[in-house]
Amino acid sequence: MSEAASHQHELIKLTDRPDDADARGCDGRTGGRDVRVRVLGRHAPGSLRGHDWLDCEITVTADTVRGRFTTVVTDRHLRCWETALDRLRQGFAVRWLNEEHGPELRIEPGRPGGLWVTVSDTEDSGVTLRVALSPAPGWLDEQHALLELVRNAYPTEVIEAAPGVHAEWRGTPAVES
């Protein structure tokens, strides 16, 4: 595995722009609210089934509330996230990871330049957190760049003969140390 893949990578980083009170001192703090998805590593390195799955952590911070959810992201989820980013650019609301189990992320356009971001884990914990964000200009480009960094750090190395049928390696698998 590449050295870059041995460290956590952010797949999604939605942060609030600093307000005047937070901007004092120019210390880079945000307005106190953010939603992030961090890739923690491969789910089952070296195994045909699970090698390309990514263990992820979703965190939501909203003033005094913080939530943490764990999930597994597949290559199909990454493709769906790319499609979701394209739909957001067109002004549509999106749902991502809307599976039967695990957390779901919803992003809806809000006030001008703003977003409503909801992380709902109704199946496992019953928790739903919703935050209003005013991301900085260029936030969609940043999300595309983060997605590309994750794809480069964790390339797909297993060939699927059919959906869910993991047939063989593309080459020598990269095993995490």
DOTIVEX-385077 format. One record per residue: residue number from 1; residue in three letters; x, y, z of N, C-alpha, C in turn. Coordinates in steps of 0.02 Angstrom, whole numbers, plus 50000, padded with zeros to 5 digits. Example, Ala and Ser with C-alpha at 12.3 -4.5 7.8 and 13.67 -1.06 7.14 Angstrom:
2
(1; ALA; (50660; 49716; 50390); (50615; 49775; 50390); (50660; 49835; 50390));
(2; SER; (50642; 49888; 50354); (50684; 49947; 50357); (50645; 50002; 50394));
//
This chain:
177
(1; MET; (50042; 49941; 50000); (50000; 50000; 50000); (50044; 50061; 50000));
(2; SER; (50021; 50113; 49968); (50060; 50175; 49967); (50062; 50207; 50036));
(3; GLU; (50113; 50247; 50047); (50119; 50280; 50112); (50059; 50326; 50124));
(4; ALA; (50033; 50357; 50070); (49976; 50403; 50077); (49915; 50366; 50105));
(5; ALA; (49907; 50303; 50087); (49848; 50266; 50109); (49854; 50243; 50181));
(6; SER; (49913; 50249; 50211); (49921; 50227; 50280); (49894; 50279; 50330));
(7; HIS; (49875; 50336; 50306); (49848; 50389; 50349); (49774; 50399; 50334));
(8; GLN; (49739; 50426; 50382); (49669; 50441; 50371); (49661; 50495; 50318));
(9; HIS; (49609; 50489; 50279); (49593; 50538; 50228); (49522; 50562; 50238));
(10; GLU; (49511; 50625; 50228); (49443; 50651; 50230); (49412; 50641; 50161));
(11; LEU; (49353; 50611; 50160); (49315; 50603; 50098); (49267; 50661; 50091));
(12; ILE; (49238; 50683; 50146); (49191; 50739; 50146); (49212; 50787; 50202));
(13; LYS; (49213; 50850; 50186); (49230; 50901; 50236); (49185; 50962; 50222));
(14; LEU; (49129; 50964; 50257); (49083; 51020; 50251); (49088; 51062; 50314));
(15; THR; (49115; 51122; 50308); (49125; 51164; 50366); (49090; 51231; 50357));
(16; ASP; (49070; 51259; 50412); (49039; 51325; 50413); (49093; 51378; 50407));
(17; ARG; (49078; 51430; 50370); (49125; 51487; 50367); (49128; 51519; 50435));
(18; PRO; (49186; 51544; 50454); (49190; 51579; 50519); (49146; 51642; 50519));
(19; ASP; (49113; 51654; 50575); (49078; 51718; 50581); (49127; 51768; 50611));
(20; ASP; (49107; 51829; 50619); (49153; 51881; 50642); (49186; 51863; 50708));
(21; ALA; (49147; 51835; 50755); (49175; 51819; 50820); (49228; 51764; 50815));
(22; ASP; (49216; 51715; 50771); (49264; 51660; 50763); (49326; 51681; 50724));
(23; ALA; (49318; 51731; 50680); (49373; 51750; 50636); (49428; 51789; 50673));
(24; ARG; (49413; 51815; 50732); (49464; 51853; 50769); (49527; 51812; 50777));
(25; GLY; (49583; 51842; 50765); (49647; 51807; 50773); (49666; 51766; 50712));
(26; CYS; (49622; 51760; 50664); (49636; 51724; 50601); (49666; 51655; 50615));
(27; ASP; (49637; 51619; 50662); (49665; 51554; 50681); (49636; 51496; 50640));
(28; GLY; (49595; 51511; 50589); (49569; 51459; 50545); (49510; 51421; 50573));
(29; ARG; (49482; 51442; 50630); (49424; 51406; 50657); (49363; 51417; 50613));
(30; THR; (49318; 51370; 50615); (49255; 51377; 50578); (49203; 51407; 50624));
(31; GLY; (49143; 51415; 50598); (49089; 51442; 50637); (49061; 51394; 50689));
(32; GLY; (49094; 51338; 50701); (49074; 51292; 50754); (49034; 51233; 50729));
(33; ARG; (49018; 51229; 50666); (48979; 51173; 50639); (49016; 51141; 50580));
(34; ASP; (49016; 51075; 50580); (49044; 51040; 50522); (49019; 50969; 50519));
(35; VAL; (49023; 50940; 50459); (49008; 50870; 50446); (49067; 50843; 50407));
(36; ARG; (49095; 50788; 50431); (49154; 50759; 50399); (49145; 50683; 50393));
(37; VAL; (49173; 50657; 50339); (49179; 50584; 50330); (49253; 50570; 50321));
(38; ARG; (49281; 50532; 50368); (49352; 50513; 50366); (49358; 50439; 50349));
(39; VAL; (49404; 50424; 50304); (49421; 50355; 50288); (49474; 50333; 50338));
(40; LEU; (49458; 50280; 50374); (49504; 50254; 50425); (49551; 50201; 50398));
(41; GLY; (49532; 50169; 50342); (49574; 50117; 50312); (49530; 50066; 50277));
(42; ARG; (49563; 50016; 50249); (49527; 49962; 50215); (49492; 49919; 50267));
(43; HIS; (49433; 49893; 50248); (49393; 49853; 50294); (49425; 49785; 50308));
(44; ALA; (49446; 49751; 50255); (49476; 49684; 50262); (49535; 49678; 50213));
(45; PRO; (49591; 49710; 50229); (49647; 49709; 50182); (49670; 49638; 50167));
(46; GLY; (49682; 49626; 50102); (49707; 49560; 50082); (49653; 49508; 50069));
(47; SER; (49590; 49525; 50083); (49534; 49479; 50072); (49497; 49501; 50009));
(48; LEU; (49483; 49453; 49964); (49446; 49473; 49903); (49381; 49509; 49921));
(49; ARG; (49345; 49483; 49969); (49282; 49515; 49989); (49298; 49561; 50048));
(50; GLY; (49297; 49624; 50036); (49309; 49672; 50089); (49372; 49713; 50082));
(51; HIS; (49417; 49693; 50038); (49479; 49731; 50030); (49465; 49802; 50005));
(52; ASP; (49420; 49808; 49957); (49406; 49874; 49928); (49354; 49913; 49968));
(53; TRP; (49327; 49884; 50020); (49281; 49921; 50063); (49321; 49965; 50110));
(54; LEU; (49296; 50023; 50125); (49332; 50071; 50168); (49294; 50083; 50232));
(55; ASP; (49328; 50072; 50289); (49299; 50089; 50354); (49300; 50165; 50360));
(56; CYS; (49243; 50193; 50376); (49238; 50266; 50380); (49204; 50287; 50445));
(57; GLU; (49217; 50349; 50463); (49187; 50380; 50521); (49155; 50446; 50499));
(58; ILE; (49092; 50453; 50515); (49056; 50516; 50501); (49052; 50554; 50567));
(59; THR; (49073; 50617; 50566); (49066; 50658; 50627); (49025; 50719; 50610));
(60; VAL; (48984; 50738; 50657); (48942; 50798; 50652); (48956; 50840; 50714));
(61; THR; (48975; 50902; 50703); (48987; 50948; 50759); (48942; 51008; 50748));
(62; ALA; (48902; 51024; 50799); (48857; 51081; 50795); (48856; 51115; 50863));
(63; ASP; (48896; 51168; 50869); (48900; 51206; 50930); (48918; 51159; 50989));
(64; THR; (48871; 51140; 51031); (48887; 51098; 51089); (48870; 51025; 51078));
(65; VAL; (48847; 51006; 51019); (48828; 50937; 51004); (48880; 50906; 50958));
(66; ARG; (48897; 50843; 50972); (48943; 50806; 50928); (48917; 50735; 50920));
(67; GLY; (48915; 50713; 50858); (48894; 50644; 50844); (48947; 50609; 50803));
(68; ARG; (48953; 50543; 50814); (49002; 50502; 50779); (48968; 50438; 50757));
(69; PHE; (48973; 50423; 50693); (48943; 50364; 50665); (48995; 50326; 50625));
(70; THR; (48993; 50260; 50626); (49040; 50221; 50586); (49001; 50186; 50530));
(71; THR; (49035; 50176; 50474); (49004; 50144; 50417); (49058; 50115; 50372));
(72; VAL; (49038; 50077; 50322); (49083; 50050; 50272); (49062; 50080; 50205));
(73; VAL; (49111; 50105; 50167); (49098; 50136; 50102); (49130; 50092; 50049));
(74; THR; (49092; 50079; 49996); (49117; 50038; 49941); (49131; 50082; 49880));
(75; ASP; (49160; 50052; 49829); (49172; 50089; 49767); (49106; 50115; 49738));
(76; ARG; (49053; 50077; 49744); (48987; 50099; 49720); (48966; 50162; 49758));
(77; HIS; (48978; 50163; 49823); (48962; 50223; 49863); (49002; 50284; 49839));
(78; LEU; (49065; 50273; 49822); (49106; 50328; 49797); (49079; 50355; 49731));
(79; ARG; (49057; 50310; 49687); (49027; 50332; 49624); (48963; 50371; 49638));
(80; CYS; (48924; 50347; 49686); (48861; 50381; 49703); (48875; 50450; 49733));
(81; TRP; (48929; 50457; 49772); (48948; 50521; 49800); (48967; 50570; 49744));
(82; GLU; (49003; 50545; 49694); (49021; 50587; 49638); (48958; 50612; 49601));
(83; THR; (48911; 50568; 49591); (48847; 50588; 49560); (48810; 50638; 49604));
(84; ALA; (48811; 50627; 49669); (48778; 50673; 49716); (48809; 50743; 49712));
(85; LEU; (48875; 50746; 49706); (48908; 50811; 49700); (48886; 50847; 49636));
(86; ASP; (48879; 50809; 49582); (48856; 50840; 49520); (48784; 50866; 49527));
(87; ARG; (48742; 50829; 49562); (48673; 50851; 49573); (48671; 50913; 49619));
(88; LEU; (48714; 50915; 49669); (48717; 50974; 49713); (48737; 51036; 49673));
(89; ARG; (48783; 51027; 49626); (48804; 51083; 49584); (48746; 51110; 49543));
(90; GLN; (48698; 51067; 49527); (48639; 51087; 49490); (48584; 51114; 49535));
(91; GLY; (48596; 51115; 49601); (48548; 51144; 49648); (48498; 51095; 49677));
(92; PHE; (48509; 51030; 49668); (48464; 50979; 49694); (48485; 50955; 49763));
(93; ALA; (48438; 50932; 49802); (48452; 50898; 49866); (48475; 50827; 49849));
(94; VAL; (48517; 50799; 49892); (48542; 50731; 49880); (48540; 50690; 49944));
(95; ARG; (48537; 50624; 49934); (48544; 50575; 49988); (48602; 50530; 49969));
(96; TRP; (48644; 50515; 50019); (48702; 50472; 50006); (48707; 50421; 50062));
(97; LEU; (48727; 50361; 50045); (48730; 50304; 50091); (48659; 50285; 50114));
(98; ASN; (48610; 50297; 50072); (48541; 50282; 50091); (48528; 50207; 50079));
(99; GLU; (48559; 50168; 50123); (48554; 50096; 50122); (48504; 50074; 50175));
(100; GLU; (48492; 50010; 50179); (48446; 49984; 50229); (48476; 49990; 50299));
(101; HIS; (48542; 49983; 50305); (48575; 49985; 50371); (48628; 50039; 50370));
(102; GLY; (48642; 50068; 50427); (48695; 50117; 50433); (48670; 50189; 50423));
(103; PRO; (48714; 50236; 50434); (48695; 50306; 50429); (48682; 50329; 50357));
(104; GLU; (48642; 50381; 50352); (48627; 50412; 50288); (48644; 50486; 50293));
(105; LEU; (48670; 50513; 50239); (48687; 50584; 50236); (48641; 50617; 50185));
(106; ARG; (48608; 50671; 50207); (48565; 50711; 50162); (48591; 50782; 50161));
(107; ILE; (48595; 50810; 50101); (48617; 50880; 50094); (48564; 50915; 50052));
(108; GLU; (48539; 50970; 50079); (48487; 51008; 50045); (48508; 51081; 50041));
(109; PRO; (48497; 51111; 49983); (48510; 51183; 49979); (48465; 51219; 50029));
(110; GLY; (48493; 51269; 50062); (48455; 51307; 50112); (48453; 51380; 50091));
(111; ARG; (48462; 51423; 50140); (48464; 51494; 50125); (48517; 51507; 50073));
(112; PRO; (48516; 51565; 50039); (48565; 51577; 49986); (48637; 51563; 50010));
(113; GLY; (48670; 51518; 49975); (48738; 51499; 49992); (48742; 51450; 50050));
(114; GLY; (48686; 51430; 50077); (48685; 51386; 50135); (48661; 51316; 50119));
(115; LEU; (48672; 51271; 50167); (48652; 51201; 50161); (48621; 51178; 50226));
(116; TRP; (48576; 51131; 50220); (48554; 51091; 50277); (48586; 51023; 50267));
(117; VAL; (48623; 50999; 50317); (48654; 50933; 50313); (48627; 50891; 50370));
(118; THR; (48600; 50833; 50352); (48570; 50788; 50401); (48605; 50721; 50398));
(119; VAL; (48626; 50696; 50456); (48652; 50628; 50461); (48603; 50591; 50505));
(120; SER; (48576; 50537; 50476); (48524; 50499; 50510); (48546; 50427; 50516));
(121; ASP; (48545; 50401; 50577); (48565; 50332; 50591); (48506; 50297; 50625));
(122; THR; (48448; 50299; 50593); (48387; 50274; 50625); (48389; 50200; 50639));
(123; GLU; (48422; 50161; 50597); (48422; 50088; 50605); (48463; 50065; 50665));
(124; ASP; (48524; 50092; 50673); (48568; 50068; 50727); (48558; 50106; 50792));
(125; SER; (48567; 50172; 50791); (48565; 50211; 50854); (48501; 50250; 50864));
(126; GLY; (48463; 50261; 50810); (48403; 50301; 50815); (48417; 50376; 50817));
(127; VAL; (48478; 50396; 50804); (48499; 50467; 50809); (48497; 50501; 50741));
(128; THR; (48471; 50562; 50741); (48473; 50604; 50682); (48500; 50672; 50703));
(129; LEU; (48551; 50697; 50668); (48578; 50763; 50681); (48572; 50805; 50618));
(130; ARG; (48549; 50866; 50625); (48540; 50911; 50568); (48574; 50977; 50584));
(131; VAL; (48616; 51001; 50538); (48650; 51064; 50548); (48642; 51108; 50487));
(132; ALA; (48640; 51173; 50499); (48640; 51223; 50446); (48712; 51245; 50436));
(133; LEU; (48736; 51245; 50375); (48804; 51266; 50359); (48803; 51320; 50306));
(134; SER; (48851; 51363; 50309); (48864; 51412; 50256); (48936; 51400; 50233));
(135; PRO; (48946; 51352; 50188); (49015; 51335; 50168); (49046; 51391; 50126));
(136; ALA; (49112; 51392; 50125); (49149; 51442; 50087); (49139; 51430; 50012));
(137; PRO; (49145; 51482; 49972); (49141; 51472; 49899); (49192; 51419; 49878));
(138; GLY; (49174; 51380; 49829); (49218; 51328; 49805); (49214; 51262; 49843));
(139; TRP; (49165; 51257; 49889); (49160; 51196; 49929); (49148; 51134; 49887));
(140; LEU; (49110; 51140; 49833); (49098; 51081; 49790); (49162; 51058; 49757));
(141; ASP; (49203; 51105; 49734); (49267; 51086; 49704); (49311; 51051; 49756));
(142; GLU; (49309; 51075; 49818); (49348; 51043; 49871); (49324; 50971; 49882));
(143; GLN; (49259; 50959; 49879); (49233; 50891; 49889); (49255; 50845; 49833));
(144; HIS; (49255; 50870; 49771); (49280; 50829; 49714); (49354; 50813; 49724));
(145; ALA; (49393; 50861; 49748); (49465; 50850; 49759); (49476; 50798; 49814));
(146; LEU; (49437; 50802; 49868); (49442; 50752; 49922); (49425; 50682; 49897));
(147; LEU; (49373; 50677; 49856); (49354; 50612; 49827); (49411; 50584; 49786));
(148; GLU; (49442; 50625; 49746); (49497; 50602; 49704); (49557; 50580; 49747));
(149; LEU; (49571; 50615; 49801); (49625; 50595; 49846); (49612; 50526; 49876));
(150; VAL; (49550; 50514; 49897); (49532; 50449; 49925); (49538; 50394; 49872));
(151; ARG; (49514; 50407; 49812); (49520; 50357; 49759); (49593; 50341; 49743));
(152; ASN; (49636; 50391; 49745); (49707; 50380; 49732); (49741; 50342; 49789));
(153; ALA; (49720; 50356; 49851); (49750; 50323; 49909); (49726; 50251; 49916));
(154; TYR; (49664; 50238; 49896); (49633; 50172; 49903); (49606; 50149; 49835));
(155; PRO; (49649; 50133; 49788); (49623; 50113; 49722); (49586; 50046; 49726));
(156; THR; (49539; 50037; 49681); (49503; 49974; 49676); (49551; 49921; 49651));
(157; GLU; (49559; 49867; 49690); (49608; 49815; 49673); (49577; 49746; 49662));
(158; VAL; (49511; 49741; 49672); (49477; 49677; 49663); (49430; 49683; 49603));
(159; ILE; (49432; 49634; 49559); (49387; 49633; 49502); (49324; 49595; 49522));
(160; GLU; (49267; 49626; 49509); (49202; 49593; 49523); (49177; 49563; 49457));
(161; ALA; (49165; 49498; 49457); (49139; 49464; 49398); (49066; 49484; 49387));
(162; ALA; (49031; 49496; 49441); (48961; 49518; 49441); (48951; 49555; 49507));
(163; PRO; (48899; 49594; 49514); (48889; 49630; 49577); (48890; 49582; 49637));
(164; GLY; (48937; 49594; 49682); (48942; 49553; 49742); (48984; 49490; 49734));
(165; VAL; (49007; 49476; 49672); (49048; 49417; 49659); (49120; 49441; 49647));
(166; HIS; (49163; 49432; 49698); (49231; 49456; 49695); (49275; 49400; 49667));
(167; ALA; (49300; 49410; 49606); (49331; 49356; 49570); (49407; 49352; 49578));
(168; GLU; (49442; 49408; 49570); (49515; 49404; 49570); (49545; 49473; 49582));
(169; TRP; (49611; 49473; 49592); (49647; 49536; 49603); (49665; 49567; 49536));
(170; ARG; (49666; 49633; 49535); (49689; 49670; 49475); (49764; 49663; 49466));
(171; GLY; (49799; 49651; 49518); (49872; 49643; 49519); (49889; 49616; 49588));
(172; THR; (49944; 49635; 49615); (49961; 49615; 49682); (49925; 49661; 49731));
(173; PRO; (49887; 49632; 49777); (49850; 49674; 49825); (49898; 49712; 49870));
(174; ALA; (49877; 49774; 49886); (49916; 49814; 49933); (49890; 49799; 50003));
(175; VAL; (49932; 49772; 50045); (49911; 49753; 50112); (49937; 49806; 50161));
(176; GLU; (49892; 49829; 50204); (49912; 49880; 50253); (49958; 49851; 50305));
(177; SER; (50005; 49891; 50327); (50050; 49867; 50379); (50033; 49898; 50445));
//
